[in-house]
Amino acid sequence: MLSLLPVSNPIVDGHFTLTWHRALQQNERCTQQLRSVRGGNPATFYVHPLNDDKHHLTSGIIRELISQGIYPEIQAEQFDLQPSDEWKYPQRSESIIFLMKGRMTPHWKLDRCLTSLRTKQIRVSE
């Protein structure tokens, strides 16, 4: 990052017009040389909730969706959180879903459960 300095940040009346992180964001939009990602993977991204929008994070749904790489079109290429009704889990198409928690469960028990699920035929009435 140091080799890319100085980052463009216009000065008006002797003051920078952007905060340092906004100047970095502007530079990211204009060049492929600088990229801020978490984990070093260019497929990852971050979303900045403005103070007025932080209440949208209380349910945890937005954080969970972002961690899975699921986000509405309105959020694409946006640094700041774009609150909308579109932040929701996608509709599932499976007729039945098994949810297993394996915390503090021995491996052999999980294996036995999975084997049982594979061998049983379950009929679901519609």
N, C-alpha and C positions, 0 to 999 in steps of 0.2 A: 504494500500500500504506500509505503514511503516513497517509492520510486515514481508513483503517479502524482505526487504533490507538485504544485499546488492544485487543489480542487477549485474549480470556478465557483465564486461566490461574490456576486456584485456588491459594491460598496456604495451606499447612498448617505450623504451627509456624514461621512466618516465612520459609518457603521455597516457591518455586514447585513445584507438583506435576509439571509437565511441562517438558521441555526446550523451547527456543524453536521448534524445527521440529515437535515433536509438538503444541504449542499451535496452530501454523499449520494442521497437518493436521486437528485437531479443528474449527477454524473453517471450513475448506474443506468439511467434511462437513455443517456446520450452515447454511451460507449460500452463495448463489450470487455474492456480491459479491467474494469472494476466490478466486483460482484460481492454483495454481502449475503451470505447464506449461512444457515445453521447446520453444522455437521459436515460442511464442505461439499455437499452434494448439490449440483446446480438444479436438480429437480425440486429441491426444497425451497421454501420461501418463508417470509415472515409477514405478519399482519400487525399493524400498529393501531390499537384502539385509542381513539381520542378520549379525553377524560369524560366528556358528555356521553360517550357510547360504552363505557366500561360496564354499565349495568346489564348490557346484553350478554356478558360473559358469565353471569352468575349461575346459569343452569349447567354450564360445561359443554353444551352441545356444539357450540362453534369451535371450541378448542379441540374437541374430539374429532369433528369433521375435518378440521385442518390437519390434524395428525394423521388422518387417513388419506389425505390428498383430495378430499371432497370439498368443493366450494362452488357457490353459484356463479354464473357468468358475470354478474355485476362486480364480483370481487377480483376477477382476472386482471392481472397487471396493475393492481391498486395496492399501494403501501398501507394506506389507512383503511381500517375496517369499514366495510360498506354494509351497515345494518339493513336487513330486509327480511321479509317473510320467506324468502327462498332458502334460508339456512335451515335445512331439515334433512333427515336421513332419507336416502333414496328408497323407493318402494321395493320391497322384496318380492321375488316371484316364486320362492320355494313353497311347497305345500306344508312342510313341517321343518322346524329348525331346532337343533339340539344345542344348548348352551352348557358348556362344562367349565367348571372352575377347578383347577388342579393345584391350587395353593395348599401346601402342606399335605398333599396326597401322594402316596408312594407311586412310583412309575408303574409297578405291576398292576395296581388297581385301575389306573387310567387305561393301560393296555387291555385289561380284561373288559372294561366298559366299551372301548372302541371295537374290540373283537365281537362283542355281543351285538352292538349296533349294526355291524357289517353283516352278521349272519341271520338276524331276525328280519322277517318280513312284517312290516307294520302296515295295517290297512287303516286309512284315514277316511272317515265318512264325510261326504261333502254336504 
